Amino acid sequence: MTEAAALLPEGFRDRLPPGAEAAATLLRRVVDTLAAHGYARVQPPLVEHEASLARWLGKPLGTALFRSPDPASGAALALRPDITGQIARIAATRLAAAPRPLRLAYGGPVLRARGTQLAPARELTQAGAELIGADSVAALAEMIAVSVEALETTGVTGISVDITLPELVPALAAGPWPVSDPAAVIAALDGKDSAALELLGAEPYRALLEAAGPVGPGLARLQAMPIDPTLLARLSDLVTALPAVSVTLDPTERHGFEYHSWIGFSLFGQANGTAVRGEIGRGGSYRVRHPDGSDEPACGFSLYIDGLVDAGLGATPTRRLFLPQGTPAPVAARLRTEGWATVAALSPADTPAGCSHIWNGTAAVAKEI
């Protein structure tokens, strides 16, 4: 086989040992943590009708979707680029009559038609939880605390939470700080461009950029602005209720939070003493739109498993025991119950390559290196 025949499409890769096992281990640790907090796992399909998937994702899809006609019906299908919208669909349809708040968890692959320069991968493993029926301070505090605990079980340390307020800028533009071009102001804030704000006649918004940083001073700056006191009170109460992690504030960040409501958050952390590249999780509050036109509050988070694997987390020491040809099957079975992964020789020529120990007939002996 030529090298070209083994190439994969851009943005896709094979996970080889031990990375594939590490990914499975981390995913299991996350979903087990969610289950321990009462989040019942659901498993939506990888493919849905394109129109339905777009409706439930609730945000612009652009070129994010892999599209394909259904060979059986000819209908337009799409592969999911995100699982949270599917959870909203399940909650609003199949589980519409279930008691609220409804706690659901998930874990699985997502596919994107295009990567980005900073995140070129197009196949990712996403895991997370959604709490349908509440977006209160208590609900968000639970979301953040559970996400932090789940990350800690994977070995992430030095976790920090960056909070944003997705509805703040539109509310200011529609009220105390009116501007002629809100979209341009939002773009300038996304770029942290003070000069552009001045050109747009939106100088007051520079105060929001100055509020970015540690949450204590940032919240104090916000309290001096004409911001809804209810929002500020909820934010203050939430910060007080959070676990003992570093908390920062970026009140103007909107990229990726377009469909969130009063609050959003990003998660960052370290692996083996080094910062994990980029976000390792994201969440916030939103609204679930029901087929009858009503909606209900919700909140949730997603964790990104691949970056944790790439940072070296999830790998466990191997206990692979080489069994010479002729080792009795009952002995091999007993050794597996003791936690060994047994590798049976198929011929006298087989060697213990890749094994950590060798069975000498009575005991497992560490292989000499």
For each residue, the residues with C-beta under 8 A, 3 or more apart:
1: 5 6
2: 5 6
3: 6 7
4: 7
5: 1 2
6: 1 2 3
7: 3 4
8: 12 13 14
9: 12 122
10: 115 120 122
11: 112 114 115 120 121 122 123
12: 8 9 121 122 123
13: 8 121 123
14: 8
15: 19 20 23 309
16: 19 20
17: 20 21
18: 21 22 315 316 318
19: 15 16 22 23 309 315
20: 15 16 17 23 24
21: 17 18 24 25 314 315 316
22: 18 19 25 26 309 313 314 315 316
23: 15 19 20 26 27 125 305 306 309 314
24: 20 21 27 28
25: 21 22 28 29 314 316
26: 22 23 29 30 154 305 308 309 313 314
27: 23 24 30 31 107 125 127 305
28: 24 25 31 32
29: 25 26 32 33 150 153 154 314
30: 26 27 33 34 107 127 150 153 154 303 305
31: 27 28 34 35 41 105 107 127
32: 28 29 35 36 153
33: 29 30 36 37 146 149 150 153
34: 30 31 37 39 41 105 127 128 129 146 150
35: 31 32 38 39 40 41 105
36: 32 33
37: 33 34 103 129 142 146 149
38: 35 103
39: 34 35 103 104 105 129 146
40: 35 103 104 105
41: 31 34 35 104 105 106 107
42: 87 90 104 105 106
43: 106 108
44: 48 80 83 86 87 89 90 106
45: 48 80 86
46: 79 80 108 109 111
47: 68 77 78 79 80
48: 44 45 52 53 77 78 80 86
49: 52 53 75 76 77 78
50: 53 54 65 67 76 77 78
51: 54 55 76
52: 48 49 55 56 89
53: 48 49 50 56 57 65 78 80 85 86
54: 50 51 57 61 65 78
55: 51 52 58
56: 52 53 85 86 88 89
57: 53 54 61 81 82 84 85 259
58: 55 85 88 259 286 289
59: 258 259
60: 258
61: 54 57 64 65 81
62:
63: 113 114
64: 61 81 112 113 114
65: 50 53 54 61 78 79 81 113
66: 78 79 81 111 112 113
67: 50 76 77 78 113
68: 47 77 78 79
69: 74 75 76 77
70: 73 74 75 76 77
71:
72:
73: 70
74: 69 70
75: 49 69 70
76: 49 50 51 67 69 70
77: 47 48 49 50 67 68 69 70
78: 47 48 49 50 53 54 65 66 67 68
79: 46 47 65 66 68 111
80: 44 45 46 47 48 53 83 85 86 110 111
81: 57 61 64 65 66 110 111 112 113
82: 57 85 110 126 302
83: 44 80 86 87 106 108 110 126 128 302
84: 57 87 88 128 130 300 302
85: 53 56 57 58 80 82 88 89
86: 44 45 48 53 56 80 83 89 90 106
87: 42 44 83 84 90 91 104 106 130 132 300
88: 56 58 84 85 91 92 130 132 288 289 298
89: 44 52 56 85 86 92 93
90: 42 44 86 87 93 94 95 104
91: 87 88 95 96 98 102 104 130 132 288 298
92: 88 89 95 96 288 289 290 291
93: 89 90 96 291
94: 90
95: 90 91 92 98 102 104
96: 91 92 93 290
97:
98: 91 95 102
99: 102
100: 132 133 134 296
101: 131 132 133 134 139
102: 91 95 98 99 131 132 133
103: 37 38 39 40 129 130 131 132
104: 39 40 41 42 87 90 91 95 129 130 132
105: 31 34 35 39 40 41 42 127 128 129 130
106: 41 42 43 44 83 86 87 126 127 128 129 130
107: 27 30 31 41 125 126 127 128 305
108: 43 46 83 125 126 127
109: 46 123 124 125 126
110: 80 81 82 83 123 124 125 126
111: 46 66 79 80 81 122 123 124
112: 11 64 66 81 115 122 123 124
113: 63 64 65 66 67 81 122
114: 11 63 64 122
115: 10 11 112 119 120 121 122
116: 119 120
117: 120
118: 278
119: 115 116 278
120: 10 11 115 116 117
121: 11 12 13 115 124 306
122: 9 10 11 12 111 112 113 114 115
123: 11 12 13 109 110 111 112
124: 109 110 111 112 121 304 305 306
125: 23 27 107 108 109 110 304 305 306
126: 82 83 106 107 108 109 110 302 303 304 305
127: 27 30 31 34 105 106 107 108 150 302 303 305
128: 34 83 84 105 106 107 147 281 283 300 301 302 303
129: 34 37 39 103 104 105 106 143 146 147 300 301
130: 84 87 88 91 103 104 105 106 298 299 300
131: 101 102 103 134 139 142 143 298 299 300
132: 87 88 91 100 101 102 103 104 288 296 298
133: 100 101 102 296 297 298
134: 100 101 131 138 139 297 298 299
135: 139 140 261 262 285 286 297 298 299
136: 139 140 297
137: 140 141 234 237 238 241
138: 134 141 142 241
139: 101 131 134 135 136 142 143 285 297 299
140: 135 136 137 143 144 238 263 284 285 299
141: 137 138 144 145 238 241 242
142: 37 131 138 139 145 146
143: 129 131 139 140 146 147 283 299 300 301
144: 140 141 147 148 161 242 243 265 283 301
145: 141 142 148 149 242 243
146: 33 34 37 39 129 142 143 149 150 301
147: 128 129 143 144 150 151 267 281 283 301 303
148: 144 145 151 152 159 161 243 245 267
149: 33 37 145 146 152 153 243
150: 29 30 33 34 127 146 147 153 154 303
151: 147 148 154 156 159 267 269 280 281 303
152: 148 149 155 156 157 159
153: 29 30 32 33 149 150
154: 26 29 30 150 151 308 313 314
155: 152 271 308 313 314
156: 151 152 159 269 270 271 276 280 308 313
157: 152 269 270 271 273
158: 246 269 270 275
159: 148 151 152 156 245 246 267 268 269
160: 245 246 247 248 267 268 269
161: 144 148 242 245 246 247 248 265 266 267
162: 247 248 249 250 253 265 266 267 268
163: 215 235 238 239 247 248 249 250 263 264 265
164: 249 250 251 252 253 254 257 263 264 265 266 284
165: 168 231 235 251 262 263 264
166: 254 257 258 260 261 262 263 264 284
167: 170 171 261 262
168: 165 171 172 208 227 231 251 252
169: 172 173 182 185 186 189 205 208 252 254
170: 167 173 174 182 186
171: 167 168 174 175 227 228
172: 168 169 175 176 177 204 205 226 227
173: 169 170 177 178 179 182 185
174: 170 171 178 182
175: 171 172 178 226
176: 172 226
177: 172 173 202 204 205 226
178: 173 174 175
179: 173 182 184 185 200 201 202
180: 200 201
181: 184 185 200
182: 169 170 173 174 179 185 186
183: 186 187
184: 179 181 187 188 196 200
185: 169 173 179 181 182 188 189 197 200 202 205
186: 169 170 182 183 189 190 252 254
187: 183 184 190 191 196
188: 184 185 191 193 196 197 200 202 205
189: 169 185 186 192 193 197 205 208 209 252 254
190: 186 187 252 253 254 255
191: 187 188 196
192: 189 209 252
193: 188 189 196 197
194: 197 198 206 209
195: 198 199
196: 184 187 188 191 193 199 200
197: 185 188 189 193 194 200 202 203 205 206
198: 194 195 201 202 203 206
199: 195 196
200: 179 180 181 184 185 188 196 197
201: 179 180 198
202: 177 179 185 188 197 198 205
203: 197 198 206
204: 172 177 207
205: 169 172 177 185 188 189 197 202 208 209 252
206: 194 197 198 203 209 210
207: 204 210 211 221 225
208: 168 169 189 205 211 212 225 251 252
209: 189 192 194 205 206 212 252
210: 206 207 221
211: 207 208 217 218 219 221 222 249 251
212: 208 209 218 248 249 250 251 252
213: 217 218 248 249
214: 217 218 247 248 249
215: 163 218 219 239 247 248 249
216: 219 220
217: 211 213 214 220 221
218: 211 212 213 214 215 221 222 248 249 251
219: 211 215 216 222 223 232 235 236 239 249
220: 216 217 223 224
221: 207 210 211 217 218 224 225
222: 211 218 219 225 227 232 235 249 251
223: 219 220 227 232
224: 220 221
225: 207 208 221 222
226: 172 175 176 177
227: 168 171 172 222 223 231 232
228: 171 231 232
229: 232 233
230: 233 234
231: 165 168 227 228 234 235 262
232: 219 222 223 227 228 229 235 236
233: 229 230 236 237
234: 137 230 231 237 238 262 263
235: 163 165 219 222 231 232 238 239 263
236: 219 232 233 239 240
237: 137 233 234 240 241
238: 137 140 141 163 234 235 241 242 263
239: 163 215 219 235 236 242 247
240: 236 237
241: 137 138 141 237 238
242: 141 144 145 161 238 239 245 247
243: 144 145 148 149
244:
245: 148 159 160 161 242
246: 158 159 160 161
247: 160 161 162 163 214 215 239 242
248: 160 161 162 163 212 213 214 215 218
249: 162 163 164 211 212 213 214 215 218 219 222
250: 162 163 164 212 253
251: 164 165 168 208 211 212 218 222
252: 164 168 169 186 189 190 192 205 208 209 212
253: 162 164 190 250 257 264 266
254: 164 166 169 186 189 190 257 258
255: 190
256: 282
257: 164 166 253 254 260 264 284
258: 59 60 166 254
259: 57 58 59 286
260: 166 257 263 264 284 285 286
261: 135 166 167 284 285 286 287 297
262: 135 165 166 167 231 234 285
263: 140 163 164 165 166 234 235 238 260 284 285
264: 163 164 165 166 253 257 260 282 283 284 285
265: 144 161 162 163 164 282 283 284 301
266: 161 162 164 253 279 281 282
267: 147 148 151 159 160 161 162 279 280 281 282 283 301 303
268: 159 160 162 275 276 279 280
269: 151 156 157 158 159 160 275 276 280
270: 156 157 158 273 274 275 276
271: 155 156 157 274 276 308 311 312 313
272: 311 312 313
273: 157 270
274: 270 271 311
275: 158 268 269 270
276: 156 268 269 270 271 280 307 308 311
277: 307 310 311
278: 118 119 307
279: 266 267 268 282 304
280: 151 156 267 268 269 276 303 304 307 308
281: 128 147 151 266 267 301 302 303 304
282: 256 264 265 266 267 279 301 302
283: 128 143 144 147 264 265 267 299 300 301 302
284: 140 164 166 257 260 261 263 264 265 299 300 301
285: 135 139 140 260 261 262 263 264 297 298 299
286: 58 135 259 260 261 297 298 299 300
287: 261 295 296 297 298
288: 88 91 92 132 295 296 297 298
289: 58 88 92 293 294 295
290: 92 96 293 294 295 296
291: 92 93
292:
293: 289 290
294: 289 290
295: 287 288 289 290
296: 100 132 133 287 288 290
297: 133 134 135 136 139 261 285 286 287 288
298: 88 91 130 131 132 133 134 135 285 286 287 288
299: 130 131 134 135 139 140 143 283 284 285 286
300: 84 87 128 129 130 131 143 283 284 286
301: 128 129 143 144 146 147 265 267 281 282 283 284
302: 82 83 84 126 127 128 281 282 283
303: 30 126 127 128 147 150 151 267 280 281
304: 124 125 126 279 280 281 307 308
305: 23 26 27 30 107 124 125 126 127 308 309
306: 23 121 124 125 309 310
307: 276 277 278 280 304 310 311
308: 26 154 155 156 271 276 280 304 305 311 313 314
309: 15 19 22 23 26 305 306 312 313 314
310: 277 306 307
311: 271 272 274 276 277 307 308
312: 271 272 309 315
313: 22 26 154 155 156 271 272 308 309
314: 21 22 23 25 26 29 154 155 308 309
315: 18 19 21 22 312
316: 18 21 22 25
317: 356
318: 18 341 356
319: 339 340 341 356 357
320: 340 341 342 343 354 355 356 357
321: 335 340 341 342 343 355 356 357 358 359 364
322: 343 345 351 352 355 357 358 359 367
323: 327 331 332 335 342 343 344 345 359
324: 327 345 358 359 361
325: 344 345 346 347 348 350
326:
327: 323 324 331 332 344 345 359 361
328: 331 332
329: 332 333
330: 333 334
331: 323 327 328 334 335 359
332: 323 327 328 329 335 336 342 344
333: 329 330 336 337
334: 330 331 337 338
335: 321 323 331 332 338 340 342 359 364
336: 332 333 339 340 341 342
337: 333 334
338: 334 335
339: 319 336
340: 319 320 321 335 336 357 364
341: 318 319 320 321 336
342: 320 321 323 332 335 336
343: 320 321 322 323 352 354 355
344: 323 325 327 332
345: 322 323 324 325 327 348 350
346: 325 350
347: 325 350
348: 325 345
349:
350: 325 345 346 347
351: 322
352: 322 343 355 358 367
353:
354: 320 343
355: 320 321 322 343 352 358 367
356: 317 318 319 320 321 366 367
357: 319 320 321 322 340 364 365 366 367
358: 321 322 324 352 355 364 365 367
359: 321 322 323 324 327 331 335 363 364 365
360: 363 364 365
361: 324 327
362:
363: 359 360
364: 321 335 340 357 358 359 360
365: 357 358 359 360
366: 356 357
367: 322 352 355 356 357 358
368:
369:
